[in-house]
Amino acid sequence: MELLAVYYNYEGEFESKPRELECVTDNFEKWFKKLNNGRRAEGQMEYEKYEFDVEPISPILYNKEAK
């Protein structure tokens, strides 16, 4: 399973805060859609995909069974 680290990129907004980890997911598209659905329901502006950096990660897992 490929896992993705999703960072909000503050580039250009805050010089001292370049980006912030938002989540780790296996499906960026579903996460992004759910995020914007929630924002829309709250009357907020939707995010654009370019506002996020998405990077594959390779965690080191020691427990083989999911809990």
CYANA upper distance limits for C-alpha pairs under 8 A (distance plus 0.5 A):
  1 MET  CA     26 ASP  CA      7.78
  2 GLU  CA     26 ASP  CA      6.47
  2 GLU  CA     56 PRO  CA      7.44
  2 GLU  CA     57 ILE  CA      7.99
  2 GLU  CA     58 SER  CA      8.29
  3 LEU  CA     24 VAL  CA      7.11
  3 LEU  CA     25 THR  CA      6.12
  3 LEU  CA     26 ASP  CA      5.15
  3 LEU  CA     27 ASN  CA      8.37
  3 LEU  CA     56 PRO  CA      6.33
  3 LEU  CA     57 ILE  CA      6.20
  3 LEU  CA     58 SER  CA      7.62
  4 LEU  CA     24 VAL  CA      5.95
  4 LEU  CA     25 THR  CA      5.79
  4 LEU  CA     26 ASP  CA      6.38
  4 LEU  CA     27 ASN  CA      8.08
  4 LEU  CA     28 PHE  CA      7.85
  4 LEU  CA     54 VAL  CA      6.81
  4 LEU  CA     55 GLU  CA      5.93
  4 LEU  CA     56 PRO  CA      4.89
  4 LEU  CA     57 ILE  CA      6.17
  5 ALA  CA     21 LEU  CA      7.65
  5 ALA  CA     22 GLU  CA      8.27
  5 ALA  CA     23 CYS  CA      6.57
  5 ALA  CA     24 VAL  CA      5.02
  5 ALA  CA     25 THR  CA      7.16
  5 ALA  CA     54 VAL  CA      6.23
  5 ALA  CA     55 GLU  CA      5.75
  5 ALA  CA     56 PRO  CA      6.68
  5 ALA  CA     57 ILE  CA      6.92
  6 VAL  CA     21 LEU  CA      6.50
  6 VAL  CA     22 GLU  CA      6.06
  6 VAL  CA     23 CYS  CA      5.88
  6 VAL  CA     24 VAL  CA      6.56
  6 VAL  CA     25 THR  CA      8.10
  6 VAL  CA     28 PHE  CA      8.26
  6 VAL  CA     52 PHE  CA      7.03
  6 VAL  CA     53 ASP  CA      6.35
  6 VAL  CA     54 VAL  CA      5.17
  6 VAL  CA     55 GLU  CA      7.15
  7 TYR  CA     19 ARG  CA      6.54
  7 TYR  CA     20 GLU  CA      5.67
  7 TYR  CA     21 LEU  CA      4.81
  7 TYR  CA     22 GLU  CA      5.76
  7 TYR  CA     23 CYS  CA      7.76
  7 TYR  CA     52 PHE  CA      5.92
  7 TYR  CA     53 ASP  CA      5.57
  7 TYR  CA     54 VAL  CA      6.89
  8 TYR  CA     19 ARG  CA      5.85
  8 TYR  CA     20 GLU  CA      5.74
  8 TYR  CA     21 LEU  CA      6.92
  8 TYR  CA     22 GLU  CA      6.80
  8 TYR  CA     51 GLU  CA      6.56
  8 TYR  CA     52 PHE  CA      5.10
  8 TYR  CA     53 ASP  CA      6.94
  9 ASN  CA     18 PRO  CA      6.60
  9 ASN  CA     19 ARG  CA      4.80
  9 ASN  CA     20 GLU  CA      7.22
  9 ASN  CA     51 GLU  CA      6.04
  9 ASN  CA     52 PHE  CA      5.88
  9 ASN  CA     53 ASP  CA      6.89
 10 TYR  CA     14 PHE  CA      6.51
 10 TYR  CA     17 LYS  CA      6.93
 10 TYR  CA     18 PRO  CA      5.51
 10 TYR  CA     19 ARG  CA      5.63
 10 TYR  CA     20 GLU  CA      8.25
 10 TYR  CA     51 GLU  CA      8.21
 11 GLU  CA     15 GLU  CA      7.56
 11 GLU  CA     17 LYS  CA      8.28
 11 GLU  CA     18 PRO  CA      5.76
 11 GLU  CA     19 ARG  CA      7.59
 14 PHE  CA     18 PRO  CA      7.23
 25 THR  CA     31 TRP  CA      7.85
 27 ASN  CA     31 TRP  CA      6.86
 28 PHE  CA     32 PHE  CA      6.41
 28 PHE  CA     54 VAL  CA      8.44
 29 GLU  CA     33 LYS  CA      6.65
 30 LYS  CA     34 LYS  CA      6.68
 31 TRP  CA     35 LEU  CA      6.58
 32 PHE  CA     36 ASN  CA      6.75
 32 PHE  CA     49 LYS  CA      8.39
 33 LYS  CA     37 ASN  CA      6.58
 34 LYS  CA     38 GLY  CA      6.77
 35 LEU  CA     39 ARG  CA      6.89
 36 ASN  CA     40 ARG  CA      6.45
 36 ASN  CA     46 GLU  CA      5.79
 36 ASN  CA     47 TYR  CA      7.01
 37 ASN  CA     41 ALA  CA      6.66
 38 GLY  CA     42 GLU  CA      6.85
 39 ARG  CA     43 GLY  CA      6.80
 39 ARG  CA     44 GLN  CA      5.52
 39 ARG  CA     45 MET  CA      7.09
 39 ARG  CA     46 GLU  CA      6.64
 40 ARG  CA     44 GLN  CA      6.00
 40 ARG  CA     45 MET  CA      7.13
 40 ARG  CA     46 GLU  CA      6.97
 47 TYR  CA     51 GLU  CA      7.50
 48 GLU  CA     52 PHE  CA      8.41
